[in-house]
């Protein structure tokens, strides 16, 4: 399968392998250096942050920055709000998109193909187009400055996830449905008892996708939330910036804490995530 | 229609009903509303005033739109090709299946998953002219780094540099494309005496063209939508040097409350995306024919 295979003996192979590792290591250093720099800054005393030449491994180590930074703003509240939004959205996105995707993949009905074209068409529309009308709609409903505009839309499925799951469901053999139908099963039971158990990786991919994009979302909260009590982590972090670098050690500390859940999820479910990205790429 | 068919159709419409409601209330309806708003002047406080296509004409004469479009094209023109080459190169390295390449894949993907305000703040610090890691590293090899985000000439290149850090998605898609390559083509190339370079140029690249095309189009679309980084890091400055299309659109809608103008800008963006997507679909059609020709019936 390898793309740059050499048919030569073992010595050129070793040299080649060495070259590959060298390049990979070099890349890994470049890609992880910002994170390490972040960690290093977050543990420094303010004086150490601004020294020439820089100290890469801080001495003394100041863990206090994490507590101090966290208390600068109501970050516990922000975390709670973020957790509420992201977990709700991950569950609803997965559940609703699965039901809709299942219907498109496995059920026969007149008009289905036209409706699916609509799913594909709405996938192309950038969120910028609906931003203004939705803002007006939500402000008329009195939802501005609540978490509702960031949560309720997930009750109706997201075209991209519907598409992704529909594609996945069509790869599962149809004989299973037919057999179940013969036995008098209705569609909902086929969905719950046959397709869900066989689709766990795809469902996990959607849930993680949803979680990560909601966790990182900035523009949505920025538009709809103005009360500090409703703020998400992204908005709180943005307040930490304020154009001042004096607290940069604390800013870095809070930033690290804010991405920790993402790292945890990624490391524990990396397989599913990569699979989801791959699935989304295959549609080309 | 038999009873069973009728029941299945009923179940289908029941199943998609959340999406249908959403289509009316949260996507389709707002899309039409947005189109209507784009023909009006509407500052929210007073009722909308019909303008016809005036917003679209203004868009071409508006200094801000022109500058933001120029900035976006500059940023896209640099970050997309560089990102493509970098991610393809990394994917090729990972595809060598050296031991531990999964670990490397994780490391390269990490910045993509954490992208958000936290990473914008981190890069603000990395790009600090005096104490940031980047200029410190440049200093080590004897280069005096620029003022990056504080210099109108270097602010956009700084954002391009940052974009190269988050190539994880393209990398994973390329990797999947490479792993799906039919081995027999390489075997055939080897029998014909092709060296590695020719193999790469005449087998890998042509077979990967649809993937490259897909990644390119989605990257261009994403770079037209750039928002969080510029909003947090520069607010479009210094001067207007990092005023991107997505940021200017947001400003029009939610800072200046020019809802009509912002909607016209959104439709401009939509048309760009539509054109790119159609190009992408046409490319994909060519590809299916191409691969079909080799593999026979799929």
Interface residues (C-beta under 8 A of the other chain):
Chain A: X1 X2 X3 X4 X5 X6 X7 X17 X20 X21 X23 X24 X27 X28 X31 X32 X33 X34 X35 X37 X38 X41 X49 X50 X52 X53 X54 X96 X99 X100 X102 X103 X104 X107 X108 X109 X110 X112 X115 X118 X119 X122 X124 X125 X126 X128 X129 X130 X131 X132 X133 X134 X135 X136 X137 X153 X155 X156 X157 X159 X162 X181 X186 X187 X188 X212 X215 X216 X217 X218 X219 X222 X223 X233 X234 X235 X237 X238 X240 X241 X245 X248 X251 X252 X255 X256 X258 X259 X262 X263 X266 X267 X270 X273 X274 X277 X278 X280 X281 X282 X284
Chain B: X4 X5 X7 X8 X9 X11 X12 X13 X14 X15 X16 X18 X19 X20 X21 X22 X23 X25 X26 X27 X28 X29 X30 X31 X33 X34 X37 X44 X90 X92 X93 X94 X95 X96 X97 X98 X101 X104 X105 X106 X107 X108 X109 X110 X111 X113 X114 X115 X116 X117 X118 X119 X121 X122 X123 X124 X125 X126 X128 X130 X131 X133 X136 X165 X169 X172 X173 X176 X177 X178 X179 X181 X183 X186 X190 X196 X199 X200 X204 X210 X211 X213 X214 X215 X221 X225 X227 X228 X231 X232 X246 X249 X250 X253 X254 X259 X262 X263 X265 X266 X267 X269 X270 X273 X274 X277 X280 X284 X287
